[in-house]
């Protein structure tokens, strides 16, 4: 599809930009983006803008493909999709590292990557355990949260993540934001409540799962922000640690719960359409996971969250056109626009360094 090709193009362009910028520095010569200490209130760079756009393109498409698998095909095992996504990401990283295309650590230069294919030391893997476990919880809850709720309302409720992210960053990293940023976040949350005030498909369980998903997302992003620099790993290195820690755990869980057996007996398992949806979902999950790491470290955890709100406008449009899950309601439209306005104001503050 054209939209998928666009996301791959943005991802490739982002890698080229980062590599060119990094190679121009003698003391930090690398072929990959690295973690750097940045003030969360500094202006967003051109590279940061490309990173944010890449994330939003991947995120919109991934929600649509996951929703198609879980709702359109009625696939009963969300955990299996998560397992496939994590396994495929880990295998891709392993192949790229063995082929010396990427590195896992910040210290690796072009010469180091050219002569070694060493993976992450065990001590660093243990250091990243909090990030990996928070990622596993985030993935499981997020996948389940999209099952019982329509796409427009899912994206609306997900906007409240900004509040939880600000709280998590404050307690874990002691980060503070200006009154302008806090006001923008308040507008986003107000719009979310307005949009959901008259949701005709209200479901207590689904709404609760989405809110729990928001909390796990905030904790995950805050862990990346606080532990990323101290780990000495770049974005690919953290993704690798997530995969080798979480994939075996998820495999045991899906086998114990009977999800693997249910998957083998799934009626659409061998149909071309369902297989295409799963393959595209796994590919986009890899690109999205990388862009989340990159956006969080180059910009900030809160910027990552607000980028998620900006892409919701397109997700809501796709949801109405493809799944038609939400009746037309003026109050909902007003809330959606209010949240989008808050996201745009935040983007302006970020670009201006306010």
N, C-alpha and C positions, 0 to 999 in steps of 0.2 A: 504493500500500500504506500501511497505518496507520503502520508504522515509518518509512517515508520521509516521511510527513507530519509525524511527530514531530520528525525531524531538521530539517526546514525551519522548524518552529515554534520550536525551540530557537535556531536560527540567527537568525531574525528578532527573537526576544526579546533575544538577546545584543546585536544591533546597536542596538536601542532603548535598552537599559540604558547602553551605552557612550556613545551620543549624548547622553543626558540628563545623565550625569555630566560629560561634557566641556563641554557648553554652560553648566554652572554656574560654570565657572572663567573669569574675565575675561581672564587672561593666557594661557590655553590653549584658547580658544574654537574648537571643531572639531565636525564632524559624523561623525568617524570615530575609532576607537581609534588611539592612538599608541604609540610606543616610549618607555619611561621607564626610568630607572636604578632597578633594584630589587635588593635583597639576596636571593639565592636562598634564604636561610634564613628570610625573613620569612613571617608567617602568610598563608595564602591568603585573598583577599577573596571576598565574595559574587559579584562579577563574575567572578573567576577560576574559581569553582566552576561557573558557568553555561557559561563557555568550555570547561572540561574536559568537561562533559557533552555539549555540542554536538559536540566532537571525537569522543568515543567513539561517539555515535550514528551519525555519518557514516562512521567507520572500519569499524564492524561491517558496515554495508550495502554499502560499497564492496568489501570483501573477498569478500562473497558474490556480488555481481554479476560481479566479475572472474573469480572461480572458475567461475561458470556459463558465461561466454563461453569461457574457455580449456579447461575440462574437459567440461562438459555438451554444449556445441556443438562441441568439439574445434577451436576456432579456432587456426590455427597461428602467427599473427603477433602476439605480445604487444607488439612495438614499434609496431604500427599502432594498437592501443588506446591506448597512451601518447600517440601523436601526436594522435589524435582528442581526447583529454582536454586536452592542452595547447593545441591550436588552439581548442577551444570555450571554454576559460577565458580565453584572450587576447581572443577576440571579445566575450565577455560584458563583460570589463573595459573594452574600448574603447567599447562602446555605452554603458555606465553613465557613463563619463567624458565622452563627448560630450554626453550628456543632462544633465550636471552633477549627477548623483546622488551621485557619489563624488569623492574627491580622491586624489592619489598621494603627496603630501608631508605631513610633519608640520606644516609652517608654514601650510598652507592653512587659512583660517578660512571661516566661512559666506559672508562677502562675497566672498572670493577665488573660491570655487567657483561663486558665482553669476555672476561676470562673465568667467571664463576657462575654456577647455577644453584648455590646454596639457598636453602629455604630459611624460614624464620627460626631462630634458636628457641629451645623449649622454655627458657626463662621469660622471653618476651611474649610467648604464647600465654603463659600463666598471667603475665601482667595485663594482658588484654581480656582476661576472662570476664570481668564485669561488663565490658562493651559487648562481648559475644553473647552473654546470657541475656542482657537487656535487648539485644537485637533479636534473639530467638523469641522472647516473649512478645516483642513488638510485631514480629512477622506473624506469629500465630494468632494474636488477637486481632490484628488488622485484617487478616484474611477472613476470619470468622465474622468480623463486623460488617463486611460488605454483603453478606449472604441475605440477611433478612430485611434489608432496607433499600429503598430505591436510590439510584445514583445521585440525583439532585439533593435529597435530604442527607445522604451520607456525606457529601462534600460540604454541605452547610454545617452539620454538626462537627465535622473535622476542623472547622475554623477555630473552635474553642481551644485547640492545641496551643495557640500562641500564649494563652494565659499560663498553662501548665509549663510551657517551655521557659517563660520568664522566671517562674518560681524555681524551676529546677536549676537554671543557670545561676540564679542568685545564691541558692543554698550550696550548690556543688562547686561553682567557680567564682562566686562573689562578684558577678557581673551586674552592673547597674546601667540603666538606660535613661535617656533624657525624658523630660515631661512631654515633648512632642511625640516621641515613640510610644510612650505609655498611652497617650490620647488616641493615637492611631489604632493601637491594639484594642482599646476600649470600644472604638467605633466598629471594628471587625466583630467583636463578641456580641455587641448590641445587634448588629445586623443578623447574626446567626440566630439569636433568640427571636427576633422579629420574623425571620423566614420560617422558623419552625413552630410559630405560635398556633397556626391552624392547619397543621399537617394532618390530613384525613387518614393517613395510613400509620398513625402513631402506634408504636409497639415498644412497651417498656423494656423488654429483654434486648431488642436490637439497639435501642437508644443507650442503654446501660453499657452494652459491649462497645459501642462507638466511643463513649466517654472514657472507658477503661483503655481503649486503644489510644486515645489522645494522651493519657497519662504515660503509657509505656513509650509512646513516640517521644515525648518530652524528655523522659529519663534517658532514652537511647541517644538522642542528640546531645544532651548535656554530657553524657559519658564520653562521646566522641570528642567534644570540645575540651573537656578537662583532662582526658587521658591520652589524647592523640599525640601531643608534643612529647610528653614524657616517655612514650613507648619507643620513640625513635623510628617508627614505621611510617611509610607513606600510605596513601589511600588504598593501594593494592595490597599492601602488607596487612592492614587492618581487615580488609575483606577476606584475605586468606585465613587469618586467625578465626574470624567468625565462622568460616566454612568448616575448618577442621575440628572446631569445638562443637558446633551446633549440629552438623550433619549426622554424626553417629548417634547423638541424643535423639534427634528427630526420627531416625530410622528405627531405633528401638521402640520409640513411643508409637509410631504408626503400626509397627508389627504387633505390639502388645494390644493396642486398641482395636485391631481387626481392620484398620483402614486399608492396608495393603491387599488383604483378601477381597475386600469390597471393591477395590479398584480393579482387580483382575476379573471380577464378575460384572463390571460396569458395561451396560449395553452399548454405549457409544465409544468404547475404548479404542476400537480398531477402525473407526470412521475417519476419513481424511479431514473433515472439518474440525472435529474435536482435537485431533493430533496437531493440526496447524495452530489452533488456539493455544495449546499447551507449549509448543515450541516457541511461538512468538512471546508468550508470557515469560518463559525462562530467559529468552534473550533480552527482553526489556527489563526484567528484574536485575540482570547483571549490570546493564547500563544505568539503571536507576540507582542501584546501590552505590556504584562508583560516583555518580553525580551527587548523591547525598553526602558522601564523605567529602568530596571536593568542595561543594557549596558550603558545608558547615565549617570547614577549616579555612578556606580562602575568604569567605565572608563572615558568617557567624551562625550559631544555632537558631537564633531568632529570625535571621534573614532566610534561612532554609525553611522555617515554618511559614513565614509570610509568602515566600515563593509558592508554597503549597496552596495558599489561599488565592494567589493570582491565577494559577492554572485552573482553579475551580470553575471559573467562568466558562472555559471551554469544555470541562468535564460535565458541567450541568447541561450545556447545550447538546452534547453527545447523548447524555442520559435521556433527555426529553425526546430526541429524534430516534434513537435506537431502541430504548427500552420502554419509553412512554410510561414511566412508573409514577409520575406525580401529576395530579390534576392541576389545571391552571388556576392560580390564585394570586390576586393583586398584592396581598400582604406578603406572600412568599417572594414575589418579584421585587417588592420594595426592600425586603430584608437582604436578598441577594445583592441588589445594587448597593445597599449601604455597606455591606461587608467588602464588596469589591472596591468601593470608594476608600475605605479604610486601608486596604492593601495598597492602593495606588499612592495614598498619602505617605504610607510608610516607605514605599519605594523611593519617593521623592526625598524624604528625610535622609534615607540611606545614601542616595546619590550625592546629596549636598553635604553629607557629613554632619548632619544636625544631631 
